[in-house]
């Protein structure tokens, strides 16, 4: 038993504060990470686009058409199950590691064996060679599941701030260097391997976890698999639709058209990546912690939806207004068709914002089975619209993608309605102001660009300056219209920016700022009251927690009526099990802590909800 306890001490979860402060810092750091990564990615994309032809980019897309499928199977949804799990974390981590590592080896061999089939589908032997050479990537992906999952459940945003930009820099530098040396499509292969290697090494170093600390078991795998299977199904449906789309584009319109679509889609996915990153790094872990309190969960849902929707709709409008001239200025005339794709899919980011918040709410509440409906819908609607609109060329393909994402977004919100508990009127009230403001900004800036500025005809330097000026003007018009429609939005936005800028440390909390206003709350810590402590109570950071405990800001006011004492005593963010804070040894005023000195409380709860 003593030997078992010594092994478990090797992995120490990082210390955390209240969930409110963590969520705010997480959103800010995720946004900063995204800005850095997108700046690096856009720069490398522009450079690669001038070194490689659309046909070479399309050939790489054809050779890696099955990659998404295999990556999903290497994870098997178990990484997210590890994030959502509330007990036996060390045992669960070892179970996920050995399962996904073995799966990664088998799937890499399977990808190597099926590489000739890729060449037959696209009638190109080079596509088969690329499929064979890239088969080793799947084992690298499998080895990153547990380190990345543990960093997610710990809200290790600063570590992500190191890993993601490093990965993007390595990919850009290596790919550009080999493309300049004349390696053609193989520069993309080498760059992706280098990026994955940097990602793998960084994840293992920063996660501070090693296998062998727990006891893997078939029982744990079964419990986690019940949560994970619907996630796998949803991912597979999306990848199936993408693979069918790639095959139809490659065979029907040619590899050059596939390359145009690939770059247009890549630029159009920038808002989508922002939404997914914040959703997976912040919203899902936070929803998993607050699922036990329905009212707090509901407020957190609307707060997350409000802010993600504001940013996603703004970006969608900007791409619609300036997407075509931006492609011409940044990529050149040969990529004009990519601009058509970009404008057609400009609204995808806004649709994904609805999908992400609704999906993370269902996963966080342990209702992942509802995602099965979205899986079937994505296959049927996505492939059906693609076949119907393919005769329109790349424009038809873009419109098919947008129509499919919109259908899924509406359905996801309908499925999340009973989980969260909201009405259609509340949803419309939350979404409409930003949508109207974005439409007004698009109309103003698109008209100004087409009639006066003509940024797409100004050359590279003047075109970039014109696009920057129009983007700033777009933002001002958007905020002005938003203020006229809903003054509280801009006020809260400025207040949030000031709060982030004035925050002194990662563990600092605002006085009274960890609770949201009515209608919001990603800060779903189960214990703090929704009003300031009554006179005579003291809120203090408990020093001297017991061994293994996490330092937390613990309210020492009397428990609210109807609230169990255990919930008030438990630490706000359980990392494996609830931890009771130790009683303070001294204070400026007499304190009456409800929690006596003693060992950590026994773990509550079971497996996935």
N, C-alpha and C positions, 0 to 999 in steps of 0.2 A: 504493500500500500504506500509506504514511504517512497519507494522507487517510482511508483506511478505519479505521486505528487511532484517529485523532482522533475520528471519529464515535462509536466504541464507548465512548470514555471518558465520554461524556455520561451514560450510564446506569451508575451505580455501585451494585451490590448492597450492602445494609446489612451491617455487620459482625455476625458471629454468634459464639456460643460453642459449647460442646458440645451435642449433640443432646438429651442428658438434661435439662440445664438449660433449654433452649429449650422442650422439650415440657412441662415442669412450669410454666414461666412462661406458656406458651401456654394451657394448661388453666386456670390461675388467671385470666389476663386475659380469656379467652373467657367464663369463668363470670361475671366482674365485668361484662363488656359485656352479657351476657345478662340479668343482674339489672337493670341500668340500663334496657335496652331494654324488658324486660317490664314494669317499673314504669311507664314512660312509656306503653307500649302499652295496658296494662290501664286506666290512668287515662283515656286518650283513648277507649278502647272503651266504658267506662262512661258517659262524657259524651255520646258520639255515640249510644249506645243510648237515652238519654233525650231526644235531640233528633230522632232519626229513627225511623220506624216499622219493624217487621219487613218490611212490604211494600216499603219503599224500599230497605232493605238487600238484599232478595231481587231487586229489579229491577236493582241494580248487579251482583249476582252473575250474573244472566242476561245482561246486556249484555257482560260480560267473560268469558264462558264459554270463548272460544277464546284468551284471552290466554296461558294457560300453554303451549298448543301452540306459539304463535308465538315466545314467548320461548325455548323450547328450541331451535327452529330458528335463531334469531339467534345463539345460542352454538355450536350444533352439536357440543358436547362438546369443542371445541378449547381452551377455557379450562383444563379439567382436564388435557388433553394437554400444555399448556404447563407446568403445575405438575409433571407427572410427567417431563418431558423433562430430560435430563442434559447436553446439549451444544447448540451453535448457538442459544443463548437469544435473542440479539438478532435473528437472522434469523427464528427461530420466532415471536417477538413481532410483528414486522412482518407476517409471513404471516398470523397470526391476526387482526391488526387490520384489514388490508385485506379479508380474506375476510368477517369478521363485519360490518364496516361496510356493504359492498355488500349482504350478505344482509339486514341491517336495513332498508335503503332499500326493497328489493324486497318484503319481508314487510309493511312498513307500508302500502305501496300495495295489496298483496293484501288486507290486513285492511280497508282502506277500501272496496274493491270488493265484498267479501263481507258487509259490515255488514247489508244488507237481508235476507240469509238468516237472520241471528240474530233479526230481528224476526218473520220468518215462523215459525220454530221455536217461539217463545214467544208468538206471536200478540199482540205488543205493539210498536207503532211506537217507543215510548220506548227499548226495548232495542236497536233498530237504531241510534238516534241515539247512545246511549252507546257502542256498538261502533265507530261511525264516529269519534267524537271521541277515543276512547282509542287509535286506531290509531297515533298518533305516539309512543306510549310505547315501541314496540318498537325504534325507532331509538336512543332513549336507552339502552335496555338493551344494545344491540349495542356502543355506544361505550364501555361500562364493562368489557368482557371482559378486555382486556389489562391495564389498570391493576390490576384486582382479582386477576387471575391471578398477576401478578408479586408483589404483596403477599403472596399465599398462599405462594408458593414461597420467599419470604424470611422467612416467619414474622413478618410485620410486624403483630404483635398490637396494639401501642400505636396504630398508625394506625387499626386497626379500632375501637379504643376511642373514637376521635374520630368516625369516620364513622357507625357504626350508631346511637348515641344521637342524633346530629344529625338523621339521617334520620327517626327516630321522632318527635322533637320537632317538626320541620317539618310532618310529616303531621298530627300531633295538633292543633297550633295552627291550621293553615290549615283543616283539615276542620271543627273545632269552630266556628271563626269564621264560615265560610260557612253551616254548618248553622244557627247561631243567627240568621243574617240571613235565613233562609227559603229557601235554595237547594235544600233537599231532597236528592235523590239526586245532584245535580250537585256538592254539597259533597264527596262522596267522589271524584269525578273530579278536581276541582281539587286536593284534598289529595294525591292520588297523583301528579299531575304535579309539584307542588311538592316532594314527597319525592324523586322521581327526579332532579329538577334538582339538589337538594342533594347527593344521592349521587354524581351524575356529576361535579360540580365538586370535591367533596372527594376523590374517587378520583384524579382527574388531578393535583390539587395534591400529594397525599401520596405517590403512587406515584413521582413524579419521573422519569417516562418520557415520551418523545415519539417519535412515529413517524419513520422515516427513519434510524434508527441501524443497521439491518440490511438484508439483501437478501432480500426475500420470494421464494419459489420454489414452483413446482408440486410439486417433489419433496418438500419439507418438508410441504406440505399433505397429500400422499398418505400420508406416514409417520404424521403426527399423526391423520389421519382413521381409519386402521386401529385406533388405540386408542380414538378417540372414538365410532365408530358404535354399539358396544354400549351406551354410556352414553346416547346419544340414544334408542335403542330402549327402554331401561328407563324413561326419563323420559316418553316418548310413551305407553307403556302405562299409566303411572300417570295421565297427563293424560286419556287416552281414557276410562279408567274414571271419573274425576272428571266429565268432560263428560257422559257418559251418565247418571251419577248426578244431576247438576244438571238435565238435561233431563227425566228421569223424575220427579224431585221437583217441578219447576216445573209440569209439565203434569198430573201425577197428584195431587199434594197441594196445589198452589197456591203463589203467590209468598210468602205469609205463612209457610207451613211451610218454604219454602226459606230465608227469612230466619232462622227459628228454628234450622234446621240449621247455617247459616253461622256464627252466633254461638256455638252450642254446640261446633262443630268448632274454631272459632278458639281458644276457651278450652282445649279438650282438646289442641290442638296445641302448647301451651306446652312440655311435656316433650319433644315431638318436635323442636321447634325447637332446644332445648338440645342434644340429641343430634346433630342434623345440623350445628349450628354447630361443636361441638367436633370432630366427625368430619371436616368439610371443612377447618377451619382448622388442626387439629393432627394428627389421626391419618393422614389421607391423605398429607400431605407427609412425615411421619415414616416411614410404611410404605414410601413410594417410596425413601427413602434407605437403609433397612435391608434391602431385599428380597434383596440379594446374600448375606446371611448367614442361613441357614435357622434355626439355633438361636436367634439373637438375635431374628429375626423372630417366631418362635413365642412367645418370652417376652414380646415386645412386644404380641403379639395378646392374650394372656391378661391382661396388666396393663391394657390399654385396656378389654377386655371387663369385667374385674372392677369397675373404678371407674365406668364408664358405666352398667353394670347396677345398681349400688348406688343411684345417683341416680335412674335411670329407674323402677325398681320402687318406690322410695319415693314418687315423685310420682304414679305410677299408683294406688297405694293411697290416697293423700290425696284424689285426685279422686273415687275410688269412694266413700270414706267421707263426704266433705263437698261433693261437686260440686253436688247439688241444692239444699241450703240456701244455698250460696254464690251461686248464680245468683239465687235469690229475694231475698237481701239486697242484692246489688250491682246487679242489673239491674231488679228489680221483678217483680211478679206477671205482667205481660204476656209475660215471657220464660220462663215455667215450662217450656214444652216444650223450650227450649234446655237446661235442666237434665237432662232425660231423655236427650237426646243426649250430653251431657257424661259422664254416668255410664256410658252404653253403650259409649263409646269410651275410657274411662279407661285401659284397658290398651294402647292404641295406642303410647304412648311407650316402654313396655317392649319391645314387639315391634320397633319401629324401632331400638332400641338394638342388638338382635341383628343386624338387617339392616345397620345402618350399619357396625358393626365388621367383619362378614363381607364386605360389599361393598367397603369401603375396603381390606381385606387383598387381595382379588382384584385391585382396580385397582392398588394399590401394587406388587403382584408382576407386573404386566403381563398378567394373565389376565382382562381385562375381557370377553372373549368369553363367559365363563360367565354374565354378567348377562343374556344373551339368554333363558336358561331362566326367569329371574324375570320378564322382560317378558311372555312368553306366559302364565305362570301367573297374573300379576296381572290380565290381561284376562279370562281364562277364569273364574277363581274369583271375582274381584271383581264382574263383571257377573252371573254366575250366582247368587251369593248375594244380590245386590241384587234381582234379579227374583223370587227365591224368598221373600224376607222383606219386600218392599215392602208387601204387604197389612197388615203389623203397624204401619204408619205410621213415625214418626220413630224409634221404638225399634227396629223391624226394620232400618231403614237403618243405625243405629249399630252393631247387632250384625253386620250384613253387613260393614261396614268393619273391625270388630275381627277377625272370622273370616278375612277376606282377609289382613290384616296378620300374623296369627299363622301362617297357612299359608306366607307368603313368608319369615317369619323362620326357620321350621324348615328350609325348603328352602335358604335362603342359608347357614345353618350347615352343612348337608350338602355343599353345593358348595365351601365354604371348607375343609372337613376335609382334603382331599388337598393343598390349596395350603399350609396352615399346618402340618399334621401333628399332629393331636390325636385322642384317642379320645372316644367318647361318655361314658365314665365321668368323664374329666377335665372335660368340659363340664358335666355334671350337678353335679359337686363344686363347680365355680366359681359356678353359678347358684342352687343350691338354698337356701343359708343366707339370702340376701337375700329370696328369694321367700317362705319360711316366716315370716321376721320381719315382712314387709309384711302378710301375711295375718293374723298375730296383732294387729298394730296396727290394721288395718281393723276387725276384729271388736270390739276394745275401744272404739275411738273412735266408730264408727257406732252401737253400742249405747248408749253414754253420751249421744250427741247426740239420738237418737230418744226415749229414755226419760226423760232428765233435762234437758238443756240446751235442746233445741228451738231451735237458733239461727235457723232459717228463719222463726220467728214472732216475733222480738224487735225488729223494726224495723231501720233502717239502722245507727245508732250502736251500739246494744247488740249487734246481730247481728254487726257487724264485730269487736267486741271478743271475743265468744264464739267466732267462727271463728278468730281469732288464738290464743286460749287453747287451743282444741282442736287447732290445728295444732302448737303447741309440744308439747303432751302427746303427740300422735301421733309426733312426732320422737323424743321420749324413749323411748316404748314400742318404737319401731322399733330404736333403737340398743341398748336393753337386751336385746331378743330377739336381735339380731344378735350381741351380745357373748356371750350364752349359747351360741349355735350355732357361732360362729367368732370366738374372741378376737383372732386376728391381724388381722381386718378393722378393728375399732375401733382397735386399737393402731396399725396402719399409717395409718389416717385421721388420728388425732391427730398422729402424727409428720409426716405430710405438711403439715398445717396449720401446725405449728410451723416447719417448714422454710420455708414460704412467708412466714410472718410475720417470720422472722429474716433473710431474704435482704436483703442490703444494696444490691445493685445489679443491674441487668439482666444484666450480664456475669459476676456472681459465680457460683462453683460451690462446692458443698459438698465438704469433704474426704472422699473416698471415697463421696460421695453420688450421683455420676453413674451408678453401676451399680446396678441393681435387685437385690432379693433373688431367690432362685430362684423361678421361676414368673412373673416379670414382666419388662417392659422396654419402655417406649416409647422409652427412651433407647438408640437403636440406632446410636450412632456406631461405625464399623467398627474403630477402632483401640484404644480403651482396654482393658487387660486386665481380666478379671473378678475379680481379686484385687488387693490393694494391691501397689505396686511392691516388689520385693525389696530387701534392704539394699544400699546403695551406689548405687541408682538415684535420679534426681532428677526430679520432675515440676514443670515450670515453664511459665509463659506466655511464649512466645517473643516477644521484642521485635523490632523491626526486620525485619518481613517484607519480601520483595521488592515492587517496585511492582505494584500491582493485587492483592496477596494479601490474604487475610482473616486477621485476628489470631485465633489459636486456641490453646486449651490443648493442648499436645502432650506426650504421655508420651515420656520419653527413655530408658526402661528397654529392655533387650534385647527383641527381637521374640519373641512366644510361638512355641513350636515349631509348624511347619506353616503359619504365617502368612507370606504373601509380604511382602517388604520394602516393595514399593510401597504396599500397603494401610496399613502403619504410617506411611509417610511422607505419605500423602495427607491432605488436610484432611477433617475429619469430615463436613462438610456441603457437598458440591460444588454451587456455584452456577454451573452452566454447564460447569465442568471442575474436576478435582482440582487443588489448589494445594499446593505443598510449602512448608513453613515454612523461614525462613532460620535459619542457625545462630546461637546467641546469641554476642554479642561478649564478654560477661563474666558471671561467676556467682560465688556464694559458695564453691562447691566445684568441682573440675574436672569438666567435662562431656565426654561423648563422643557428640556428636550424630551420628546416622546420616545426616543430610542435609547435604551441602556447600552452601556459598553458590553461588547460580546462579540462572538464570531459572526461571520456573514450568515445571512438567513439562508435556509435551504431553497433550492431552485423551485420555482412554480412553473406550471404550464406543461404542455406536451410538445408534440412535433408540430409540423406545419398545420396552420389553422384550416 
